[in-house]
Amino acid sequence: MFNAVWNEKYAAGDSLNKYPWDKIVSFIFKFRPRNKERHETKVLELGFGSGCNLWFCAREGFDCYGIEGSAIGVKHAQQWFSKENLQADLTQGMFYPLNFSEEFFDLIIDRGSLTCVNSKDSYLSLQEIFRTLKTGGYFCFNPYSTRHTSSVEGTLLPTGLTKIKSGTLTGVGDIKFYDEKTIRELVEKVGFKIKEMRHIEDHYFTPSYGTHAEWFLVLEK
Ligand SMILES: C[S@@+](CC[C@H](N)C(=O)[O-])C[C@H]1O[C@@H](n2cnc3c(N)ncnc32)[C@H](O)[C@@H]1O
């Protein structure tokens, strides 16, 4: 299920980031295949938002694809890429099913997108990511952690999503937070090997913010 809060944010000009996230820049350069040219290296981002991560990938010469639920996000990115003469296949859609053949992508990016969907949808999406990733390819999975103040002080719903009342994630709709056991079991059940796994925490001195906590996993097929 797509949460319309993202359309509202993008329509208001919020979260239309211009520059890529540094963790995505590092992931792409560290895990890109060395045995092929960049234009032969296929990169998919799920939930590309403004398009900032794919903008960086396209500028660096990768063959880029993106799926995004927000029509406003898609239109924004398409106009931006066209203005800068950058090529990318940018489509409005959901995270599953993915309309690509098996073993199609070398690299797949999730930067805070799969964490927007409930437990059932995230499992189905991860299965599609696994199917469309090449054997030996890498997927970066970046959901939020149950140690986040927005999770600790929120209300867990039967779907696995949390209704947020406080912390840095207020205003982004319901979020699925993961603890270490759940995330390990989930990715291993789908078939991924964990190549790298980080838990990142920032403790704000601003009392209403509390703790920001997320996972950053690099998963290998
Ligand atoms: C936190 S934003 C991340 C945007 C981008 N990845 C970035 O790093 O700037 C999450 C994105 O996922 C999209 N999204 C959330 N749930 C979705 C779903 N079920 N299907 C497709 N897109 C979805 C939202 O519209 C939003 O653009």
The ligand as a Tripos MOL2 file, in Angstrom:
@<TRIPOS>MOLECULE
LIG
   27    29     1     0     0
SMALL
NO_CHARGES

@<TRIPOS>ATOM
      1 C1         12.1830    8.2140    2.5560 C.3       1 LIG1
      2 S1         11.7290    8.4160    0.8740 S.3       1 LIG1
      3 C2         13.2710    7.9900    0.1280 C.3       1 LIG1
      4 C3         13.5080    8.6360   -1.2090 C.3       1 LIG1
      5 C4         14.8790    8.3060   -1.8300 C.3       1 LIG1
      6 N1         15.1520    6.8790   -1.7890 N.3       1 LIG1
      7 C5         16.0000    9.0510   -1.1480 C.2       1 LIG1
      8 O1         16.9590    8.4240   -0.6940 O.co2     1 LIG1
      9 O2         15.9740   10.2940   -1.1130 O.co2     1 LIG1
     10 C6         10.7360    6.9560    0.5640 C.3       1 LIG1
     11 C7         10.1950    6.8840   -0.8600 C.3       1 LIG1
     12 O3          9.5570    5.6280   -1.0760 O.3       1 LIG1
     13 C8          8.3340    5.8560   -1.7830 C.3       1 LIG1
     14 N2          7.3980    4.7810   -1.4060 N.ar      1 LIG1
     15 C9          6.9360    4.4990   -0.1640 C.ar      1 LIG1
     16 N3          6.1430    3.4200   -0.1850 N.ar      1 LIG1
     17 C10         6.0750    3.0120   -1.4700 C.ar      1 LIG1
     18 C11         5.4310    1.9220   -2.1320 C.ar      1 LIG1
     19 N4          4.6690    1.0660   -1.4670 N.pl3     1 LIG1
     20 N5          5.6190    1.7860   -3.4690 N.ar      1 LIG1
     21 C12         6.3850    2.6660   -4.1660 C.ar      1 LIG1
     22 N6          7.0340    3.7190   -3.5920 N.ar      1 LIG1
     23 C13         6.8870    3.8770   -2.2630 C.ar      1 LIG1
     24 C14         7.8650    7.2170   -1.3280 C.3       1 LIG1
     25 O4          6.9840    7.8260   -2.2560 O.3       1 LIG1
     26 C15         9.1720    7.9670   -1.1660 C.3       1 LIG1
     27 O5          9.5380    8.6280   -2.3530 O.3       1 LIG1
@<TRIPOS>BOND
     1     1     2 1
     2     2     3 1
     3     2    10 1
     4     3     4 1
     5     4     5 1
     6     5     6 1
     7     5     7 1
     8     7     8 2
     9     7     9 1
    10    10    11 1
    11    11    12 1
    12    11    26 1
    13    12    13 1
    14    13    14 1
    15    13    24 1
    16    14    15 ar
    17    14    23 ar
    18    15    16 ar
    19    16    17 ar
    20    17    18 ar
    21    17    23 ar
    22    18    19 1
    23    18    20 ar
    24    20    21 ar
    25    21    22 ar
    26    22    23 ar
    27    24    25 1
    28    24    26 1
    29    26    27 1
@<TRIPOS>SUBSTRUCTURE
     1 LIG1         1 GROUP 0 **** ****
